Amino acid sequence: MATLITLDIFSGRPNPTWELSDEQAKILKEKLYSLREKSLLKSPSILYGLGYRGFIVSSVGDPDLPQKMLVNANIVDFGWTRESYVDHQNDIEKWLLDTSGSFLDDEIKKIALEEIDVKNKSFESTLKSKKDTAKVLVEPPYNPGWWNNDASRLRSNNCYNYGSNFATNTFAQPGRGSGRMYAAISCAEVSAAAARDGLISIPNVDSTPADGHYVALVVGPNWDFHWYRRDNNGMWSHKPGGTPVINYDQSGNLISDPRYANRGRYTDFCGFYHVIPSRIRIL
């Protein structure tokens, strides 16, 4: 039996995953059994976009735990076919973070803990309808269903895949396809790695490309990178890590220009790039 915990926090980098000890798995079961209040609410992870999106708990071979559950914003979500439970004190969420021990560095723990408190407090105000108003014209269209409705494609492709409009199912990393990945999480390093993959740096996106499409790169220095893609309606969309494709920013606003969107911790805008799918190699 194994119980794996994934901290869903990154967009470009793979999320950190660790395994609970037998004693920790026992404590988790006790915490779950102690919950009494049921709810029809589901985990709001997909509304959060960039940054902390909760924990994914995966169980293999343990009949006393569900195969998968999401823990986020006071909600313990067992899936669409089952009721959720409410954890008013965020006890399980913060405890799961503690189980990482020395596996997570202190900075990641600090940021996750801060966002647990901030995002859980704002959950009620952010839980609102996200209506898609995009008008589909030519390529690339804003077509989130193609990415979101296949569980394997959803989890195995990230912002770089989506930005490049190419599902490799490898959680693609800038530079890996061309044989030399970035050496640090910075605009200079990630930009250079993407250029080696065939992306072309451009000064602006004032025109419509005759071939391909435009993307934008942002970075949280020494933290993570993220890519946005301009769609055929002139607006921008993105795919935060292994979560669904969305077309709004951290404030819930449609994205007309990623330079001025609420990007959370991704503070550095690195630039625009031209992607011609037939000329790039990502992996």
Secondary structure by P-SEA (a helix, b strand, c coil): cbbbbbcccccccccbbbbbcaaaaaaaaaaaaacccccccccccccccccccbbbbbbccccccccccccccccccccccbbbbbcccaaaaaaaaaaccccccaaaaaaaaaaaaaaaaaccccccccccccccccccccccccccccaaaaaaccaaaaaaccccccccccccccccccccccaaaaaaaaaaabbbbbccccccccccbbbbbbbccccbbbbbbbccccbbbbbcccbbbbccccccccccccccccccccccccbbbbbcccccccc
